């Protein structure tokens, strides 16, 4: 009697660095491929400050997506640390995806009427291309033209032609991370090029980020969404206390650090309504993320030089001396 044996495909696992200019859509792409929210997304530039690893299970492959800070011209210590974290993520990965805001870049390329932000984004995108040239295709490098639903096909073809001339990329994918267009095709390709090997994380794990940091990131997202125009990006949220209660709920105490005395009343709002609103939004996200009831308490403190506090960098895995 002949026994049929089923041959299973070998597992694959590896790291993919997601890099690009600020606000290109990197975090939205990571969240979309993972299938749940693990990176915060706001309208504010340089929202992502450190590497966040999202874990996507695609077929027999575990694709660890390293969401990195936007690459731009650094002007202060925090900026330098963030850009360094982005390039370190690219260097340590098995492959790289460069996300480009296609409509924004096309405005500059076509000589249309680009906004100041479009021009800055294009300069930062070219900065990434220049940096990628130094790798000399040491690893698979993919271009993901994002927000394609906002640009006519003929304009996309011109962008593809432009970036192909850089001789940096092995493949080009057209996606809309927000709408989900092209994401499955990109995900399947990333799974296909992962190295053969055992999974690096449990199959049901979606992210590699400590809970205390994730909670702080959730509050920072709500802070920026609520005060996008009023608050500089160099504010900071820190989870000071994390207490598991007998009923299974979690008490979380966080401090929002601002750098100017004038910024504290902005965060608090009239009769404390603004910080109350921020806390309510953050609490809802935390309950869903951590799967339990959350008691969240927010406090605002002024610390002008937190950007020069080495411990704040260490906590987030950022290099201080760069």
Buried (B, 14 or more C-beta within 10 A) or exposed (E): EEEEEEEEEEBBBBBBBBBBBBBBBBBBBBBBBBBEBBBBBBEBBBBBBBBBBBBBBBBBBBBBBBBBBBBBEBEEBBBBBBBBBBBBBBEEBBBBBBBBBBBBBBBBBEEEEBEEBBEBBBEBBBBBBEBBEEEEEEBBBBBBBBBBBBBEEEBBEBBBEEBEEEEBBEBBBBBBBBBEBBBEEBBEBBBEBBEEEEBBBEEEEBBBBBBBBBBBBBBBBBBBBBBEEEBEBBBBBBBEEBEEEEEEBBBBBBBBBBBEEEBBEBBBBEEEEBBEEBBEBBBBBBBEBBEBBBEBEBEBEEBEEBBEBEEBBEBBBBBBEB
